[in-house]
Amino acid sequence: GASRANGRRGDAGGGARARPKHARDAARNAPIGTAWRVYDVYVPLHLDAGKDSHAATRAVRDAVGKILGLKAALELDDAGVRVYRKTCDARADPPGFSYVIDVDDDAIERASGAVRPIRARAKKVERIREEDERTAEYGLNAVDAANAYVRAPTRGVREDVTRDSRSDGCVVVIGLGPAGLFAALALAEAGIKVTVVERGQPVETRGKDIGALFARRQLNAESNLCYGEGGAGTWSDGKLTTRIGRNGDRVRSVFRALVRFGAPESILVDGKPHLGTDRLVRILRTARHYLESIGVEFLFGEKATRVNRDSVTGAAASVTLASGEIVRCAS
């Protein structure tokens, strides 16, 4: 049967801490209108600080001020102006950079008066919650790769999940590609016990198997470019492009999680963010160590062959592995 020698349960440590209910309620009920998001802020190439700069420079603030109708745009200070996204626009004449910028109300008030009241305009200027960016649940609290210790409170335990119910069963995640990784992360940080079943191997072993394939044409049918930790894209494409609400908080929460595990913060801003295989391997390893530290169990080299349902409720009750082992799910 398939080996589960690499499957192990991490020691407890750095676990999730409950966020007080009143704090969650306050965040949900926070008033809208604390800042403005301004789209299509264009800065010509000769005025921009360069592709690697994500600062709200004077040229950026000037362009934002003109869109918002500020009388003295240059007095818009950088304290309340943040670059949300930056993209090179070579089609423009002259070429330059297109920005999406967030501007706090306080920054606008500090600037010298507006010609007219600022109004929301579809796809140009819109109101946002400051909390969407400043107190997002997936913050930029880096994970220490050495001991997987998070240097800040993590997401709270779901109110409807108790210690008793967690100890009775777990959620089984099949496959450790992008979907499986983030499913395990969301469940574990919600206080739910998780077991991940992956037919391939961890990135360390998988890298050796792929090397043997390229160098000596030795194929491991269960650990290769298609199967293993991280999924098929780990060794083929480090791009993070998406057409699904790229400016939305759900997509950005994924980027924030990647930053926590070692990705450069520039992916939060770049119009076409890119990681690369070299970074992806380190990020995946750090993510796994962190998940193990909060109780996630990984079963590598194990292939799920059947989902067994409860004869009464019809709900998934367990998963049968190719080795014959049965992993039980939460009831």
N, C-alpha and C positions, 0 to 999 in steps of 0.2 A: 504494500500500500504506500501511499504518498507519505513522506516524512513530515512531521510537525516539529522537528528539532529546533527550527528557528522561531517557532511560536513561543511567546513567553508573556507573562503578566508583569507589568512594571510595578515597582514599589510605589506606595502612596507618597505623594508629595506635591506641593504646588497646586493643590486641588482647587476646584471652584468654590467661591464664597458667595453666599446669597446676597443679592442686592436688595436693600429694604424696599418693601412694597410702596411706601410713600414716595420714595425716590423714583421708582419706575412710573408711578402714576403722574408725578410731577413732570417727568420727561415726556410722557405721552400727551399731557395736556398743556405743554408749553405753548405760549402764544406764537402764532405764525407772524412773520414780518420783522424779524430781527436783523435781516440782511437782504441784500439784493444779489441775484446772480445775473451777470451780464455776459451775453454770448457775442461771438463774432467781433471780438476786440482785435483790430488789426494793427500791427506794428511793422513798418517796412524793415527790410533786412539791415539797412545801414544804420537804423536807430536802435535795433535790438541788441541785447547783451550777448546773444549767441545761443546756440541750441542747448547748451548744458546749463544755462541759467534759468532758474525757476523763480526768480525774484520779481516782485512787483516794482519794476524800475520806474523812473520818472516818465519814460516814454509810454509805458503801459498805463500808468495812472493818468497821464494826459489823455490817452485815447479813451479810457473809461469815463473820465470826466466829461468829455465831449458827448458821449452817448447818453450820459445821465443828465446832461444839460447844466452842468455846474459852471458858474460864471468864471471862477478862477480854478481851472482844472488842476493846475500844477500845485495847488495847495492841498490836494488830496494826499494825505500822508500815507506811508506804507504800513502803519501800525494796524489798520483795519482793512487792508486790501490783500487778498490772497489769490494766488494762481491756482485755479482748479484744474485746468487742462491747457496744454500748449501743443500746437501742431504746426509743422512747417507747411507753408502754402506756396509752392513753386508755380502755381497757375496764375497767381495774382501778378499784376503789373503796377509797380515793381514787386518782385518776390518778397515775402516776409513771413511773419508768424501770426497765426490766428489763436487767440486766447479765449478761454472762458474764465471769468474773474468773479470772485465773491467780494462784496463790499459791505462792511458793517454800517448800520445806521449811524453809529457814533462817528465813524470816519467821514460820512457825508455831512454831518452836523458841524464837524470841525473845519471842513472846507468852507470857503467863503460863499455863502448863499447859493441857492438854486434859482435859475431863471424861471422855472415853473415846477409845480409839484411833480415828483417822480412817479410815473405811472407804469404799471406792468404792461409789457407788450409781448405777445406770443412769439416764442422762439428768439426773443431779443433781450428782454429784461423781465425777470420774475422774482417773486418773493420766495425766500427759503427760511427754514428754521436753522438758526446757528447750531443747534445741537446735532443736526444731521452730520456736520463735520467735526465739531469740537468734542462732543461726548458720544461719538458713535460707539456701539457696543464692541466692534472690532477696532480697538485703538491701535496706536503705534507702539505699544509696550513690547519691546524686543524680548524674544525668548533666548535665554542663555544656552548656546549649543552644548556647553560642557555638562550642565546638570539639569537642563530643561526646566529651569525655575523662572517663572514669570514675575517680573518685578512690579506688578500692579495687580489689583483685584481683577478677576476674570468675570465672565458672565455668571449670573446667578442660577441657582437650582430652581427648576420649575416647581411651582407651588403644589401641583398635583402629583408630584413624584416624591415618595417617602423612602426612607432607608429600607423599610420592610419590603416595599414593592421592588426596589432595585435588587435586593438580595435574592428574590425569588426567581429571577430570570434576567434576560438581557436582550438587547436588540442585536441581531446578526446582520452585518453589512457584508454583502458578497461582492468582492472586487475592490481593489485599492487603486482605481484610476481617479481622476479628478472628482467625480461624483461621490465615489466611496470615501475618499479622503475627507471631503467637506461634510458629508453626512456623519461620519464618525466624529469629526470635530464639533459639529453643532450638537449632536446627541450627548457626547461626553461632557461638554461644557454646560449642558443643561442638567447634569447630574445623573445621567442614565448610563447604566453599565452597557458596554459595547464589546462585541467580539467581531473582528474583521477576518474574513476568509479570503485568501488570495492564492490562486493556483501557481503564480510565479514566485520570484524570490525578492528579497530586499535589494535596494539599489546597489549595495556593495557587491553582493554575489551576482546580481544581474549584469553589472558592468563587466565582470570577468567572463560571464557566459557570452556576452555580445562580442567581447574582444576575441574569444576563441572562434566565434563564427566568422568574424572579419579576417582574422589572421590565418586560421587553419581550416576554415570551412566545417567546423564542428558545431552542429546545431543541437541545442538543448530544446526539445519540443515544448517544454513548460516554462522556460526562462529565456526570453529573447527580446526582439524589438517590439513584439506585440504583448507579451505577458510579463507581468511583474509589477513591483511597486511603482506607482506613478502613471501606469497605463502606457498606451502606445505612443503618446507624444513626448515622453521623457527624453528619448534619444533621437527624435526626428524634428521637433519644432518647438522652439522656446518663445514663440510669439504669443502675445496675450490679446490679440485683436478680437473684437466681438461687435456684432451689429445689434445686440440685444440691450438697449438702454445703457450705452456706454457711460453716460453721465449719471446713471441712477445709483442710488445708495446700495442696492443689492449687489450690483457688479463690483462697486468699489469696496464693499465689505470683503469680497474675495481677495482683492488686491491688498487690502489692509492686513488680512491674515497672512498673505505671502510675505509682506514686509516684516511682520512679527517673527517669521521664521528665517529671515535673512535676505530677502530680496531688497534691492535698492529702493529708497523712497521715491526715486524719480518715476517709478512705474505708476504712481498715483497721479502724475501730472502729464507725462508724455502722451501725445496723441496716438502713437503707435508703440506701446510699451513692449519690451522684449527682455527675456531673461537669459536664454541660452542654456544648453544642456549642462554646462559646467556648474552653473548656479543652481539649476533645478535639482541636481543630485544632492547637493548640500542642503537645500531647502527641504527636500523630502525627508532626508535623514533627520534633520532637526525636528520637523513636524512629527515624525514617528516617535522620537525620543520623548517629546512633550506629551503626546497622546498616551504613551506607556506610563509616564509619570502620573497621569490622572486616572489610571486604571484601565485603559483600553488594552485588550488582548489581541495579538496578531497571530494568525495561523497561516504562515507561509508554506508553500508547497502542498497546499490542500485544495482540492477541486470540489466545489459543491455540485452534487448530481441531482438532488431532489429537495423540494420544499414540501414538508409534511404538514397537513392541516388538521386542526382539531375536528373530530368527528361530529361534535355537537354544534360548535359555533362557526366552524368553517374558517377560523382565523389561522394564520401560519403558526405552527406550534414548535417546529424544529426543522433543522436542515441536515440532510444526510450527505456525508462527504464520501469521496471515492475510496478512502481508506476504510470505510465502514463505520467510522465514528459518527455519532449523532450530536449535534450542537443544538441545545434547546433555546427557544426564544422566550421572551417575556409573555406571560399569559394575559 
